[in-house]
Amino acid sequence: MPKGLSTAMPAALLAATLLACSPGGDPPASTGRNRGALDHLVASVAVERAATTSSHERPGSLRYRRQVRLFSQEEGRITALDVFEGDTVREGEVLVALDDDLLQAELDKARATLAQAELDVRRLEDLVSKRAASDAELSQARTAVAVARGDVRLLETRLAFTRIPAPFDGVVTERLVEPGDFVSKNTHLLSVADPTSLVAEVYVSELILPRIKVGDPAQLRIDALGGTEFPARILRIHPSLEQTSRQGIVELTLEDPPPGVKAGQFVRVTLETAAVERLLIPFRALRRDRDGELVWLITDDGTAARRQVRSGLQIADRIEILEGLAPGDRIITRGFLGLSEGKTVKVVPE
């Protein structure tokens, strides 16, 4: 190496060192990086109230609101049964007939007994007028007439029970016996449903129930019939809740039932709740630990603080806060990793 070059290099290094250490020199670039590392970067939002409506889809099933099971009130052999599942019936149409020969014979006997008792009363009335019979005998004869009439009415009623009519216009949903079967009293024979009473039954959370009412419109989709939505309306809200899930039953009627709709089909009902003022925060801001639900607040001095809260209804990507926050509070929505109580934070855009 040339002698002149080797002498110049130590002098240049010494000058650079003095410049870096001089009081008026620029700070080293690494100083700025170390200072930035002290800032905990977070994103935040201000808590505020907003009037919101919410849409909730709930699964359920279709069922008949009006369905009757027909039982035998007399025993006997079935002599007529001409309807099957799916057959439509008219109110008053005889659906089942039982053998009535024995009851008819007993009724004929009771009617003859009544006729004889009435004849005895007329004869005794004539004798009493001639003082040939006592008033006590006439009274006994009149009692016999009343008993005979009661026997006739009883047998006429039992005879009517051998003919089982349709209670209303409807469709047969169950047929459990056949002609020729011998049935005893209180045997389930048929079931008849009113197709116009078809309702959708869904379970709804206790948080939603106060926001809906009878008559509110809804949309109903039947999976078996495709993705078409049909207009529906809330018919009834049951007064009690299921104790485990805290859900209540809501019944809805279809305003115009489509062809092919059947009881037992799976449905999806979309409910719209009324506009309500709610304190909402982003769902991602809600944290949980062993003590329950919490959020991280930014205090006036720029530090992080924990706050226990109680949440309510979730609406899309936001959740309602029922207790623990007030409008104007600033909460942290991102930057939770490494966050601790009292740590200084720096808010940056998301």
C-alpha positions in Angstrom: 0.0 0.0 0.0 1.4 3.5 -0.8 2.6 5.4 2.2 0.4 8.5 1.6 -2.8 6.5 1.6 -2.1 4.7 4.8 -1.5 7.9 6.6 -4.8 9.5 5.5 -7.2 6.7 6.6 -6.6 7.1 10.4 -7.2 10.8 10.1 -10.5 10.4 8.4 -11.8 7.9 10.9 -10.8 10.2 13.8 -12.7 13.1 12.2 -15.9 11.0 11.8 -15.7 9.9 15.4 -15.4 13.5 16.8 -18.3 14.7 14.6 -20.6 12.0 16.0 -19.7 12.8 19.6 -19.9 16.6 19.3 -22.8 18.3 21.3 -24.2 20.0 18.2 -24.2 16.9 16.0 -27.4 15.0 14.8 -28.5 12.1 17.1 -27.8 8.6 15.9 -30.6 7.1 13.8 -31.0 4.3 16.2 -32.2 6.7 18.9 -35.5 7.4 17.1 -36.1 3.7 16.6 -35.7 3.0 20.3 -38.1 5.8 21.3 -40.8 4.5 18.9 -40.5 1.0 20.3 -41.9 2.4 23.6 -45.3 3.3 22.0 -48.1 0.5 22.2 -50.1 1.1 19.0 -53.8 0.6 19.2 -57.0 1.4 17.2 -60.0 2.8 19.0 -63.6 4.0 18.6 -65.8 6.2 20.6 -68.9 4.6 22.2 -72.2 6.1 21.0 -75.9 5.2 20.9 -77.6 4.5 17.7 -81.2 3.7 16.7 -81.0 0.3 15.1 -83.2 -2.4 13.7 -82.0 -6.0 13.5 -82.8 -8.9 11.3 -82.8 -12.4 12.8 -83.1 -15.7 11.0 -84.6 -18.5 13.1 -85.2 -22.2 12.1 -88.5 -23.9 12.8 -91.1 -26.2 11.5 -94.6 -26.0 10.0 -97.5 -27.6 12.0 -101.2 -27.6 12.1 -102.6 -25.3 14.7 -106.0 -27.0 14.5 -105.8 -30.8 14.6 -108.3 -33.3 16.1 -107.9 -36.9 17.0 -111.1 -38.9 16.7 -111.8 -41.6 19.3 -114.6 -44.2 19.7 -117.1 -43.5 22.5 -118.7 -46.9 22.0 -117.3 -50.4 21.4 -118.1 -52.4 18.4 -117.1 -53.6 15.0 -116.2 -51.0 12.3 -118.7 -51.4 9.5 -117.7 -48.3 7.4 -114.4 -46.4 7.0 -113.9 -45.0 3.5 -111.4 -42.2 4.0 -107.6 -42.4 3.9 -104.6 -40.1 4.7 -104.8 -37.0 2.5 -108.5 -37.2 1.8 -110.4 -34.0 2.3 -113.6 -34.2 4.4 -116.5 -31.8 5.0 -117.9 -30.8 8.4 -120.6 -33.3 9.5 -119.5 -36.0 7.0 -119.7 -39.5 8.6 -116.1 -40.9 8.6 -116.5 -44.0 10.8 -119.6 -46.2 11.4 -119.8 -48.9 14.1 -122.1 -51.9 14.3 -125.3 -50.6 16.0 -127.6 -53.6 16.0 -127.5 -54.3 19.7 -128.0 -50.6 20.7 -130.8 -50.3 18.2 -132.6 -53.3 19.8 -132.1 -51.8 23.3 -133.5 -48.5 22.0 -136.6 -50.2 20.6 -137.2 -51.9 23.9 -136.8 -48.6 25.8 -139.3 -46.9 23.5 -141.8 -49.7 24.1 -141.3 -49.4 27.8 -141.9 -45.6 27.5 -145.1 -46.1 25.5 -146.4 -48.5 28.2 -145.5 -46.1 31.0 -147.3 -43.3 29.3 -150.4 -45.5 28.8 -150.3 -46.4 32.5 -150.3 -42.7 33.5 -153.3 -41.9 31.3 -155.2 -44.9 32.8 -154.3 -44.0 36.4 -155.3 -40.3 35.8 -158.8 -41.6 34.7 -159.0 -43.8 37.8 -157.9 -41.1 40.2 -160.6 -38.8 38.8 -163.1 -41.6 39.7 -161.4 -42.1 43.0 -160.6 -45.6 42.0 -156.8 -45.1 42.4 -154.6 -43.2 44.8 -152.4 -40.2 44.0 -149.4 -42.2 45.1 -149.9 -44.7 42.4 -150.2 -41.9 39.8 -147.0 -40.3 41.1 -145.2 -43.6 40.7 -146.5 -44.0 37.2 -145.3 -40.6 36.2 -141.8 -41.3 37.7 -141.7 -44.5 35.6 -142.4 -42.4 32.5 -139.6 -40.0 33.3 -137.2 -42.9 33.8 -138.2 -44.5 30.5 -137.7 -41.2 28.7 -134.2 -41.0 30.2 -133.4 -44.5 29.0 -134.5 -43.6 25.5 -132.4 -40.4 25.4 -129.4 -42.4 26.8 -129.7 -45.0 24.1 -130.3 -42.5 21.3 -127.1 -40.7 22.4 -125.1 -44.0 22.5 -126.5 -44.9 19.1 -125.3 -41.5 17.7 -121.8 -42.3 19.0 -121.7 -45.2 16.5 -121.5 -42.6 13.7 -118.4 -40.4 14.0 -118.6 -37.2 11.9 -115.9 -34.8 10.7 -115.7 -31.9 13.2 -114.8 -29.4 10.5 -113.7 -29.1 6.9 -110.2 -30.6 6.8 -107.9 -33.3 5.6 -107.3 -36.8 7.1 -103.8 -37.0 8.5 -103.9 -40.4 10.3 -106.0 -43.6 9.8 -105.3 -46.2 12.5 -108.0 -48.8 12.1 -109.6 -50.8 9.2 -113.2 -51.9 8.4 -114.0 -55.1 10.3 -111.8 -54.2 13.3 -113.4 -54.5 16.7 -112.6 -51.4 18.8 -113.2 -50.7 22.4 -114.1 -47.4 24.0 -111.6 -44.5 23.7 -109.7 -46.1 20.7 -107.9 -43.6 18.5 -109.4 -44.0 15.0 -108.5 -41.1 12.8 -106.9 -37.6 12.9 -108.2 -34.7 11.0 -106.4 -31.3 10.5 -107.5 -28.0 9.2 -105.1 -27.1 6.4 -105.9 -23.4 6.7 -104.5 -23.5 10.3 -100.9 -24.2 9.2 -98.4 -22.1 11.2 -94.7 -21.9 11.4 -93.3 -22.4 14.9 -89.8 -21.1 15.8 -87.8 -20.6 19.0 -86.7 -17.0 19.6 -84.2 -15.7 22.2 -85.4 -13.8 25.2 -83.3 -10.9 24.0 -85.4 -10.6 20.8 -88.8 -11.3 22.3 -89.3 -7.8 23.8 -88.6 -6.2 20.3 -91.3 -8.0 18.4 -95.1 -8.1 18.8 -98.2 -9.9 17.4 -98.9 -8.7 13.9 -95.4 -7.9 12.9 -94.4 -8.9 9.3 -91.8 -11.5 8.7 -90.3 -13.5 5.8 -90.5 -17.3 5.6 -88.5 -19.6 3.5 -89.3 -23.3 3.1 -86.2 -25.3 2.2 -88.2 -28.0 0.4 -89.7 -25.5 -2.0 -86.5 -23.7 -2.9 -85.1 -20.3 -1.9 -88.3 -18.3 -2.5 -89.3 -16.1 0.5 -93.0 -15.9 1.4 -94.7 -13.2 3.5 -95.7 -14.2 7.0 -97.0 -12.5 10.1 -96.6 -13.1 13.8 -99.8 -14.8 15.1 -98.9 -15.6 18.7 -96.0 -15.3 21.2 -96.1 -17.9 23.9 -95.9 -16.5 27.4 -93.3 -18.9 28.9 -89.6 -19.7 28.0 -87.7 -22.9 27.8 -85.7 -22.9 31.0 -82.4 -24.3 29.5 -82.1 -22.2 26.3 -84.1 -19.2 27.5 -86.0 -19.2 24.3 -89.7 -18.7 23.6 -92.0 -20.1 20.9 -93.3 -17.7 18.3 -96.1 -18.8 15.8 -96.4 -17.2 12.4 -99.0 -17.6 9.7 -98.4 -17.7 6.0 -100.4 -15.0 4.3 -100.6 -17.0 1.0 -99.5 -20.6 1.5 -97.8 -21.9 -1.6 -98.7 -25.2 -3.3 -96.8 -28.1 -1.9 -96.6 -26.7 1.7 -97.0 -29.4 4.3 -96.9 -29.8 8.1 -93.6 -30.9 9.4 -91.5 -29.1 6.7 -88.4 -27.2 7.8 -88.6 -23.4 7.6 -86.4 -20.4 8.1 -88.1 -17.3 9.4 -86.5 -13.9 9.2 -87.8 -11.5 11.9 -87.3 -7.7 11.9 -87.2 -6.0 15.2 -88.4 -2.5 15.9 -85.9 0.4 15.9 -84.4 0.8 19.4 -81.7 3.1 20.8 -78.7 0.8 21.7 -75.2 1.3 22.9 -73.2 -0.6 20.4 -69.5 -1.4 20.1 -67.5 -3.5 17.5 -67.8 -7.2 18.4 -64.0 -7.6 18.2 -63.6 -5.1 21.1 -65.4 -7.4 23.5 -63.0 -9.6 25.4 -63.6 -12.4 28.0 -61.6 -13.7 30.9 -62.4 -15.7 34.0 -64.3 -12.8 35.5 -66.6 -12.4 32.5 -66.8 -9.9 29.7 -64.6 -6.8 29.5 -63.4 -4.1 27.2 -60.2 -2.0 27.2 -60.7 1.8 27.6 -58.3 4.6 26.9 -58.2 6.9 29.9 -57.7 10.7 29.8 -54.0 10.4 30.4 -53.6 8.0 27.4 -53.2 4.7 29.3 -55.2 1.5 29.0 -57.7 0.4 31.6 -59.9 -2.7 31.9 -63.7 -2.3 32.3 -66.1 -5.1 33.1 -69.3 -5.0 31.0 -72.5 -6.9 30.3 -73.4 -7.5 26.7 -76.8 -7.9 25.0 -77.9 -8.5 21.5 -75.4 -9.0 18.7 -76.2 -7.2 15.5 -74.0 -8.1 12.5 -70.4 -7.2 13.6 -71.5 -5.1 16.5 -72.8 -6.0 20.0 -75.0 -4.2 22.4 -73.5 -3.2 25.8 -76.1 -3.1 28.6 -73.8 -2.2 31.5 -70.3 -0.9 32.1 -70.0 1.8 29.4 -71.4 5.3 28.6 -71.6 7.3 25.5 -68.2 9.1 24.8 -66.0 6.4 26.3 -63.1 5.5 24.0 -62.5 1.7 23.7 -59.7 -0.2 22.1 -60.6 -2.3 19.1 -57.2 -3.6 18.0 -53.7 -4.0 19.5 -54.5 -6.3 22.5 -51.3 -8.3 22.2 -49.1 -7.3 25.1 -51.6 -4.8 26.5 -51.7 -4.4 30.2 -53.4 -2.2 32.8 -51.9 1.3 32.9 -49.8 0.9 29.8 -49.4 4.0 27.7 -51.0 3.6 24.2 -50.8 5.5 21.0 -53.9 5.6 18.8 -53.4 5.0 15.1 -55.9 4.6 12.3 -57.0 1.0 11.7 
